[in-house]
Amino acid sequence: MFNVVEKELNSIHNINRIHPRKQRTVRNILKEIPRIKVFGSAIRWDCSETSDIDILLNKDNVGCSKKEAYKKLERCIDTDFDLLWEDEIKDNMTDNQKENIIDRSVELYEE
């Protein structure tokens, strides 16, 4: 668990599981896409200023195409990111890869 960098971020479910360097980025993403999952270095202590943010989306929660979601993310955040869809992971990855992404990801949304 991490410290929350700004009081108003406390309204985001699981924000304390996101590295402080990426908490504001998550807030900006949630303004555009109301429910996301984050995995990779953004949920670990080894996150740095140059770390990207790895985002996992469920099509049912997004309401737009992958291309549209990517454009929304480009507009709202100023860091590198990777965007994956849950159904693509389930269809195209090994069980070990799925476990590393889906099972260890952190779901975030405004409460």
C-alpha positions in Angstrom: 0.0 0.0 0.0 1.1 3.5 -0.8 0.4 7.0 0.7 -2.2 9.0 -1.2 -0.7 12.2 -2.5 -3.8 14.4 -2.5 -6.8 14.2 -0.2 -9.3 14.4 -3.1 -7.8 11.2 -4.6 -9.3 9.3 -1.7 -12.6 9.0 -3.6 -10.9 6.7 -6.0 -11.4 3.0 -5.1 -7.9 1.3 -4.6 -5.9 4.5 -5.2 -3.7 3.5 -2.3 -2.5 0.6 -4.4 -1.1 2.9 -7.1 2.4 4.3 -6.8 2.2 8.0 -5.8 4.0 9.0 -9.0 1.0 7.6 -11.0 -2.0 8.5 -8.8 -2.7 11.9 -10.5 -2.4 10.1 -13.9 -5.1 7.6 -12.8 -7.4 10.4 -11.7 -7.0 12.0 -15.2 -7.8 8.7 -16.9 -10.9 8.1 -14.8 -12.3 11.5 -16.0 -12.4 10.0 -19.5 -12.8 6.3 -18.8 -14.8 5.6 -15.6 -13.4 2.1 -14.7 -9.9 0.8 -15.4 -7.4 -1.7 -14.2 -3.7 -0.9 -13.8 -0.9 -3.4 -13.7 2.9 -3.4 -14.0 5.3 -0.9 -12.4 2.5 1.6 -11.5 1.5 -0.8 -8.7 5.0 -1.6 -7.5 7.6 0.1 -5.5 10.0 0.2 -8.5 7.9 2.7 -10.3 10.0 5.7 -11.5 9.3 9.0 -13.2 10.0 7.4 -16.5 7.8 4.4 -16.0 4.8 4.0 -18.3 1.4 3.1 -17.0 -0.1 -0.2 -18.1 -3.9 0.0 -18.5 -6.3 -2.9 -18.8 -9.8 -2.2 -20.1 -13.0 -4.2 -20.3 -15.1 -3.3 -23.4 -18.3 -3.4 -21.3 -17.0 -0.7 -19.0 -15.7 1.6 -21.7 -18.4 2.0 -24.2 -16.1 2.8 -27.1 -13.7 1.2 -29.5 -10.0 0.6 -28.7 -9.0 3.3 -31.1 -11.4 5.8 -29.4 -10.2 4.8 -25.9 -6.5 5.2 -27.1 -7.3 8.7 -28.3 -9.0 9.6 -25.0 -5.9 8.4 -23.1 -3.6 10.4 -25.4 -5.6 13.6 -24.6 -5.8 13.2 -20.9 -2.4 11.9 -19.8 1.1 13.1 -20.4 3.0 9.8 -19.9 3.7 6.8 -22.0 1.1 4.0 -21.6 0.2 0.6 -22.8 -3.4 -0.3 -23.4 -4.8 -3.8 -23.4 -8.3 -5.2 -23.5 -9.3 -8.1 -21.2 -10.9 -10.1 -24.0 -7.7 -9.9 -26.1 -5.6 -11.2 -23.1 -8.0 -14.1 -22.5 -7.8 -15.1 -26.1 -4.1 -14.5 -26.9 -1.9 -15.2 -23.9 -0.7 -18.1 -21.9 -2.2 -18.8 -18.4 1.0 -17.5 -16.8 0.8 -14.2 -18.8 -2.9 -13.9 -17.9 -2.2 -14.4 -14.3 0.5 -11.7 -14.3 -1.8 -9.2 -15.8 -5.4 -9.9 -14.9 -5.0 -11.4 -11.5 -2.5 -8.9 -10.3 -4.1 -5.8 -11.8 -5.8 -3.2 -9.6 -9.3 -2.0 -10.4 -10.0 1.7 -10.1 -13.1 3.8 -10.2 -14.7 6.8 -8.5 -16.7 5.8 -5.4 
